[in-house]
Amino acid sequence: MDRKLIGIDLDKTTLNDAGKVSDRTRRTLQAAQREGHIVSIVTGRPVRLSMDIYDTLGLQSPMINFNGSLGTSLINTGIMSIHLISTVKLRLIYWKMRR
């Protein structure tokens, strides 16, 4: 089996209309993680508004916040490291990807 990176958004995708993770979604994502895939939250939300969902899903992967400008490595819901991406680097990435 090839290992996959599964990036999940939160609002109106992973979360239902009530703003919660359904049991089916939780079980599906946890099964993918048990099978060796990397399930990672990728959201515009700040870390503090993503942590409960991260914990609910039982994730063990890095999380991307603030629309890609913050990468956070977490273990046991403690922030291990924060990686800020400058606006200059984001623009450079953007323009390289457009080519």
C-alpha positions as a LaTeX table, in Angstrom:
\begin{tabular}{lrrr}
\hline
Residue & $x$ (\AA) & $y$ (\AA) & $z$ (\AA) \\
\hline
Met1 & 0.00 & 0.00 & 0.00 \\
Asp2 & 1.20 & 3.50 & $-0.82$ \\
Arg3 & 1.06 & 5.93 & 2.06 \\
Lys4 & $-1.05$ & 9.01 & 1.34 \\
Leu5 & $-1.26$ & 12.48 & 2.83 \\
Ile6 & $-4.91$ & 13.34 & 3.46 \\
Gly7 & $-5.34$ & 17.07 & 4.06 \\
Ile8 & $-8.70$ & 17.96 & 5.56 \\
Asp9 & $-10.39$ & 21.33 & 5.74 \\
Leu10 & $-12.80$ & 21.86 & 8.61 \\
Asp11 & $-15.73$ & 24.18 & 8.06 \\
Lys12 & $-18.57$ & 22.68 & 5.99 \\
Thr13 & $-16.37$ & 19.74 & 4.96 \\
Thr14 & $-15.04$ & 17.70 & 7.87 \\
Leu15 & $-17.45$ & 19.44 & 10.24 \\
Asn16 & $-21.19$ & 19.03 & 9.76 \\
Asp17 & $-23.74$ & 21.86 & 9.75 \\
Ala18 & $-23.70$ & 21.86 & 13.56 \\
Gly19 & $-19.93$ & 22.44 & 13.54 \\
Lys20 & $-19.19$ & 18.93 & 14.87 \\
Val21 & $-17.32$ & 15.90 & 13.57 \\
Ser22 & $-19.77$ & 13.10 & 12.84 \\
Asp23 & $-19.04$ & 9.62 & 14.19 \\
Arg24 & $-18.77$ & 8.32 & 10.63 \\
Thr25 & $-16.21$ & 10.98 & 9.66 \\
Arg26 & $-14.21$ & 10.36 & 12.85 \\
Arg27 & $-14.17$ & 6.59 & 12.32 \\
Thr28 & $-13.19$ & 6.97 & 8.65 \\
Leu29 & $-10.28$ & 9.33 & 9.34 \\
Gln30 & $-9.06$ & 7.26 & 12.29 \\
Ala31 & $-9.15$ & 4.12 & 10.12 \\
Ala32 & $-7.09$ & 5.88 & 7.44 \\
Gln33 & $-4.56$ & 6.90 & 10.08 \\
Arg34 & $-4.38$ & 3.34 & 11.49 \\
Glu35 & $-3.70$ & 2.08 & 7.95 \\
Gly36 & $-0.61$ & 4.29 & 7.86 \\
His37 & $-1.90$ & 7.33 & 6.02 \\
Ile38 & $-1.14$ & 10.82 & 7.30 \\
Val39 & $-4.31$ & 12.76 & 8.12 \\
Ser40 & $-3.61$ & 16.46 & 8.60 \\
Ile41 & $-5.87$ & 19.42 & 9.30 \\
Val42 & $-5.32$ & 22.22 & 6.77 \\
Thr43 & $-7.43$ & 25.24 & 7.70 \\
Gly44 & $-7.71$ & 28.99 & 7.84 \\
Arg45 & $-8.48$ & 28.73 & 11.55 \\
Pro46 & $-5.92$ & 29.51 & 14.25 \\
Val47 & $-4.44$ & 26.63 & 16.25 \\
Arg48 & $-6.59$ & 27.35 & 19.32 \\
Leu49 & $-9.78$ & 26.90 & 17.28 \\
Ser50 & $-8.53$ & 23.66 & 15.71 \\
Met51 & $-7.19$ & 21.79 & 18.74 \\
Asp52 & $-10.51$ & 20.31 & 19.93 \\
Ile53 & $-11.09$ & 18.85 & 16.47 \\
Tyr54 & $-7.49$ & 17.58 & 16.30 \\
Asp55 & $-8.03$ & 15.83 & 19.64 \\
Thr56 & $-11.49$ & 14.50 & 18.68 \\
Leu57 & $-10.01$ & 12.88 & 15.59 \\
Gly58 & $-7.03$ & 11.53 & 17.52 \\
Leu59 & $-4.59$ & 12.92 & 14.98 \\
Gln60 & $-0.83$ & 12.51 & 15.29 \\
Ser61 & 0.28 & 14.66 & 12.39 \\
Pro62 & 1.35 & 18.26 & 11.86 \\
Met63 & $-1.42$ & 20.80 & 11.34 \\
Ile64 & $-1.51$ & 23.72 & 8.89 \\
Asn65 & $-3.30$ & 26.87 & 10.08 \\
Phe66 & $-3.93$ & 30.47 & 9.03 \\
Asn67 & $-4.48$ & 29.52 & 5.36 \\
Gly68 & $-1.07$ & 27.88 & 5.09 \\
Ser69 & 1.02 & 30.49 & 6.86 \\
Leu70 & 1.53 & 28.42 & 10.03 \\
Gly71 & 2.67 & 24.81 & 10.31 \\
Thr72 & 2.39 & 23.30 & 13.78 \\
Ser73 & 3.90 & 20.00 & 14.96 \\
Leu74 & 1.94 & 18.58 & 17.89 \\
Ile75 & 2.41 & 15.67 & 20.26 \\
Asn76 & $-0.10$ & 15.05 & 23.03 \\
Thr77 & $-1.76$ & 18.38 & 22.12 \\
Gly78 & 1.32 & 20.32 & 23.18 \\
Ile79 & 2.81 & 22.63 & 20.60 \\
Met80 & 6.27 & 21.30 & 19.81 \\
Ser81 & 7.27 & 23.79 & 17.17 \\
Ile82 & 5.77 & 26.53 & 15.06 \\
His83 & 6.95 & 27.28 & 11.53 \\
Leu84 & 5.95 & 30.69 & 10.22 \\
Ile85 & 6.02 & 31.29 & 6.50 \\
Ser86 & 6.77 & 34.86 & 5.47 \\
Thr87 & 4.63 & 36.74 & 3.00 \\
Val88 & 7.64 & 37.04 & 0.71 \\
Lys89 & 8.08 & 33.25 & 0.62 \\
Leu90 & 4.37 & 32.71 & 0.07 \\
Arg91 & 4.41 & 35.08 & $-2.90$ \\
Leu92 & 7.47 & 33.33 & $-4.32$ \\
Ile93 & 5.75 & 29.95 & $-4.00$ \\
Tyr94 & 2.60 & 31.35 & $-5.56$ \\
Trp95 & 4.40 & 32.76 & $-8.59$ \\
Lys96 & 6.45 & 29.59 & $-9.09$ \\
Met97 & 3.30 & 27.47 & $-8.97$ \\
Arg98 & 1.57 & 29.68 & $-11.58$ \\
Arg99 & 4.26 & 28.91 & $-14.17$ \\
\hline
\end{tabular}
